[in-house]
Amino acid sequence: MTELSSPGVRRARRALTAGRRHDRPDRRHSHNRSRTRTRKATLGLTGRYLTLCLMLVVMLGPIVWQFLTSLKGRGENVYGGVLPSQPTLDNYVRVAESFPLVQYVGNTLIVAALAVTSNCVFAAMGGYALSRAGWRGRRTVFTVLVATLMFPFESVMISMFLTVRSMGLVDTLIGVWLPGAVSVLNLMIMRAAFLAVPKEVEEAAVLDGANEWQRFTRVFVPAAKGALAVVCLTSFMGAWDDFLWPLIVLTNSDHYTLQLGLKSLAGATTVNDQRLIAAGAMAALLPMMALFFALQRYFFRGVGEGALKT
């Protein structure tokens, strides 16, 4: 008992008790800091979700308004409200009866199919060539191709028209497709995707005896499926939405694409019926939406391909 109540032991106990007292405020401060960080993280997450919701409204608002307008009946006021009081599909039937919708859709599908096929093939081959080392002028060719992106379409459309006319392709669907047979942007996408393929994979294929064409078709193209989906989607959208170039090349209404047909529908509608125009716009939008939802898994994967090495 004497040893336990000695002055040294009592001082040690007081020091230990004082240390514990000093530790308590630190724990309280640590807890407060944790609560502050949690509150800031919650506010930041809420702000991001609010921003995304605002962007969703801004981007999808016009599309939703067009769709709801296309469902309004003839007696309803287009600008009287957003929701149709008596939804009907009669406007889509009237669009099909007002102009040859099926023929215009078929012409557009032909051009879009040609554009998707040529862009996937030529962009993959060109991107592979630009991503491989071992030949002189590779960087110069790539720099020249990138420099062409600075020129707007309006600055070259006259020379393009003269070229197409000299080839006898005016007023043909081939003349509509040919200038968009391959895009420089698609070449860049495929080049970045091929550069992201590890060199060890190519070296293993070489050791297995694969030649250049086998390495391209069996190694690099399967590894760039996501990038090919991006090329497919952008090529289809470009051909489907193109209006100015078909307007320049085509003169016969039998060869019109869907966008020219919608323009003729708006011009032929004497009362400027917004219901018909909205129904035609939705009919033009649905194929792109279907293609995007079908390829969205590959599309988002392809956007990230080449991010590590470009």
C-alpha positions in Angstrom: 0.0 0.0 0.0 2.9 2.3 0.7 4.3 1.8 -2.7 0.9 2.4 -4.4 0.4 5.7 -2.5 3.9 7.0 -3.0 4.4 10.5 -4.5 5.7 9.2 -7.7 2.7 7.0 -8.3 0.3 9.8 -7.5 2.1 12.1 -10.0 1.9 9.4 -12.7 -1.8 9.0 -12.0 -2.4 12.8 -12.3 -0.4 12.9 -15.5 -2.4 10.1 -17.0 -5.7 11.7 -15.9 -4.6 15.0 -17.4 -3.7 13.3 -20.6 -7.1 11.7 -20.9 -8.8 15.0 -20.2 -6.7 16.6 -23.0 -7.7 13.8 -25.4 -11.4 14.3 -25.0 -11.5 17.7 -26.8 -9.5 16.2 -29.6 -12.0 13.5 -30.0 -14.8 16.0 -30.0 -13.0 18.1 -32.6 -12.4 15.1 -34.8 -16.0 14.2 -34.6 -17.0 17.7 -35.6 -14.6 17.7 -38.5 -16.0 14.4 -39.7 -19.6 15.8 -39.5 -18.4 18.9 -41.4 -16.8 16.7 -44.2 -20.0 14.6 -44.4 -22.1 17.7 -44.7 -19.9 19.2 -47.4 -20.0 15.9 -49.3 -23.8 15.7 -49.1 -24.1 19.3 -50.3 -21.7 18.7 -53.2 -23.6 15.5 -54.2 -26.9 17.4 -54.1 -25.5 20.2 -56.2 -24.3 17.7 -58.8 -27.6 16.0 -59.0 -29.5 19.3 -59.3 -27.1 20.4 -62.1 -27.7 17.1 -63.9 -31.5 17.4 -63.5 -31.3 21.0 -64.9 -29.2 19.8 -67.9 -31.7 16.9 -68.5 -34.6 19.4 -68.6 -32.8 21.7 -71.0 -31.7 18.9 -73.3 -34.9 16.7 -73.3 -37.4 19.5 -72.8 -37.7 20.4 -76.6 -37.9 16.7 -77.5 -40.7 16.0 -75.0 -42.5 19.1 -76.1 -42.3 18.0 -79.8 -43.6 14.6 -78.9 -46.5 15.9 -76.9 -47.4 18.3 -79.6 -47.4 15.5 -82.2 -50.1 13.8 -80.0 -52.5 16.8 -80.0 -55.7 16.7 -82.0 -56.7 19.1 -84.7 -59.0 21.1 -82.4 -56.4 21.6 -79.7 -54.4 24.7 -79.3 -50.7 23.9 -79.9 -49.5 26.7 -77.5 -52.4 26.4 -75.1 -50.8 23.8 -72.9 -48.1 21.2 -72.8 -50.2 18.0 -72.2 -52.6 17.0 -74.9 -56.2 16.8 -73.7 -57.1 14.0 -76.2 -53.9 12.2 -77.3 -54.1 10.8 -80.8 -51.8 9.2 -83.4 -53.7 10.8 -86.3 -50.9 13.2 -87.0 -48.5 10.4 -87.8 -51.0 9.0 -90.2 -51.4 12.4 -91.8 -47.7 12.7 -92.2 -47.5 9.4 -94.0 -50.3 10.6 -96.3 -48.9 14.1 -96.9 -45.7 13.0 -98.6 -43.9 9.7 -99.5 -42.5 9.1 -96.0 -41.5 5.5 -96.6 -39.6 6.4 -99.8 -37.7 9.2 -98.1 -36.9 7.0 -95.2 -35.6 4.3 -97.6 -33.4 6.8 -99.4 -32.0 8.0 -96.1 -31.3 4.5 -94.9 -29.4 3.7 -98.1 -27.2 6.8 -97.6 -26.8 6.0 -93.9 -25.9 2.4 -94.5 -23.3 3.3 -97.1 -21.8 6.0 -94.7 -21.7 3.6 -91.7 -20.0 0.8 -93.8 -17.4 3.0 -95.4 -16.6 4.9 -92.3 -16.1 1.7 -90.2 -14.0 0.1 -92.9 -11.8 3.0 -94.0 -11.5 4.7 -90.6 -10.4 1.4 -89.1 -7.8 0.8 -91.8 -6.6 4.4 -91.8 -6.5 4.6 -88.0 -4.5 1.3 -87.9 -2.0 2.7 -90.5 -1.6 6.0 -88.6 -1.1 4.1 -85.3 1.7 1.9 -86.6 5.3 3.1 -86.5 7.9 2.1 -89.1 7.0 4.4 -92.1 8.1 7.9 -92.8 5.7 10.8 -92.9 3.2 9.2 -90.5 3.2 12.3 -88.2 3.0 14.6 -91.2 0.0 12.9 -92.7 -1.7 12.9 -89.3 -1.0 16.6 -88.9 -2.4 17.4 -92.3 -5.5 15.4 -91.6 -6.1 17.2 -88.3 -5.5 20.5 -90.0 -8.4 19.8 -92.4 -10.8 19.9 -89.4 -10.3 23.7 -89.3 -12.0 24.3 -92.6 -15.8 24.6 -92.4 -18.0 22.7 -94.8 -19.2 26.0 -96.4 -15.7 26.8 -97.6 -15.3 23.5 -99.6 -18.9 22.7 -100.7 -18.5 24.4 -104.0 -15.4 22.4 -104.9 -17.1 19.3 -103.6 -20.1 20.0 -105.8 -17.9 20.6 -108.9 -16.1 17.3 -108.2 -19.3 15.4 -107.8 -20.7 17.0 -111.0 -17.6 16.1 -113.0 -18.1 12.5 -111.9 -21.7 12.5 -113.1 -23.1 11.8 -109.6 -25.4 14.9 -109.3 -28.9 14.0 -108.3 -27.9 10.5 -107.1 -27.7 8.9 -103.6 -24.1 8.0 -104.3 -23.3 11.7 -104.8 -24.9 12.4 -101.4 -22.9 9.6 -99.7 -19.4 10.1 -101.3 -18.2 13.2 -99.5 -19.0 11.6 -96.1 -17.5 8.2 -97.0 -14.9 8.6 -94.3 -14.4 11.3 -91.6 -11.2 12.6 -90.2 -12.7 12.6 -86.8 -13.5 8.9 -87.1 -9.9 8.3 -88.2 -8.7 10.0 -85.0 -11.0 7.9 -82.9 -9.8 4.6 -84.4 -6.2 5.7 -84.2 -6.5 6.5 -80.5 -8.2 3.1 -79.9 -5.5 1.2 -81.7 -2.7 3.1 -79.8 -4.3 1.9 -76.6 -3.8 -1.8 -77.4 -0.8 -3.0 -75.4 2.3 -3.7 -77.4 2.7 -7.1 -75.6 -0.5 -8.3 -77.3 0.8 -7.4 -80.8 4.2 -9.0 -80.0 2.5 -12.2 -78.9 0.6 -12.2 -82.2 3.8 -11.8 -84.1 5.4 -14.7 -82.2 2.4 -16.8 -83.1 3.1 -16.1 -86.8 0.3 -13.7 -87.5 0.9 -11.4 -90.5 -0.1 -7.7 -90.7 -3.7 -8.4 -92.0 -4.3 -11.1 -89.4 -3.1 -8.8 -86.6 -5.4 -6.1 -87.8 -8.5 -8.3 -88.2 -8.1 -10.7 -85.3 -6.3 -8.5 -82.6 -6.8 -4.8 -83.1 -10.4 -4.7 -84.6 -11.9 -6.9 -81.8 -10.0 -4.8 -79.2 -11.6 -1.6 -80.6 -15.3 -2.7 -80.7 -16.3 0.3 -78.6 -14.6 2.7 -80.9 -16.2 1.1 -83.9 -19.6 1.6 -82.2 -18.8 5.3 -81.7 -17.8 5.5 -85.4 -21.0 3.7 -86.4 -23.3 5.9 -84.4 -21.7 9.2 -85.4 -21.6 8.2 -89.1 -25.3 7.2 -89.0 -26.3 10.4 -87.2 -24.3 12.6 -89.7 -25.9 10.9 -92.7 -29.4 10.8 -91.2 -29.4 14.5 -90.1 -27.6 16.0 -93.1 -29.6 18.6 -94.9 -27.4 21.1 -96.6 -25.4 18.7 -98.9 -28.5 16.7 -100.1 -30.2 20.1 -100.8 -27.2 21.0 -103.0 -26.9 17.7 -104.8 -30.4 16.4 -105.2 -33.0 18.0 -107.6 -35.5 15.2 -108.2 -37.9 14.8 -105.3 -37.9 11.0 -105.8 -34.3 11.0 -104.5 -35.0 13.2 -101.5 -33.7 12.2 -98.1 -35.9 12.4 -95.0 -34.7 15.9 -93.9 -35.5 17.4 -97.3 -38.9 15.7 -97.2 -39.6 17.2 -93.8 -38.6 20.6 -95.2 -41.0 20.1 -98.2 -43.7 19.0 -95.7 -43.3 22.3 -93.8 -43.4 24.3 -97.0 -46.4 22.4 -98.4 -48.4 22.9 -95.2 -50.4 26.0 -96.0 -51.6 26.5 -92.5 -48.2 25.7 -91.0 -49.6 22.9 -88.9 -47.1 22.4 -86.1 -48.7 19.1 -85.2 -47.6 17.6 -88.6 -44.2 19.1 -88.4 -43.7 17.7 -84.8 -44.9 14.3 -85.9 -42.5 14.3 -88.8 -39.6 15.4 -86.6 -40.4 12.5 -84.1 -40.5 10.1 -87.0 -37.0 11.2 -88.0 -35.7 11.0 -84.4 -36.9 7.5 -83.5 -34.4 5.6 -85.6 -31.5 7.4 -84.1 -32.8 6.8 -80.6 -33.3 3.1 -81.3 -29.7 2.8 -82.7 -28.2 4.7 -79.7 -30.0 2.5 -77.2 -28.9 -0.6 -79.0 -25.2 0.5 -79.1 -25.0 2.5 -75.8 -23.0 -0.1 -74.0 -20.4 -0.2 -76.7 -20.6 3.6 -77.2 -19.7 4.6 -73.6 -17.0 2.0 -73.6 -15.6 3.3 -76.9 -15.6 6.9 -75.6 -13.0 5.9 -73.0 -10.8 3.8 -75.4 -7.6 5.5 -76.0 -7.8 7.7 -72.9 -4.6 6.2 -71.5 -2.5 6.4 -74.6 -3.2 8.7 -77.5 
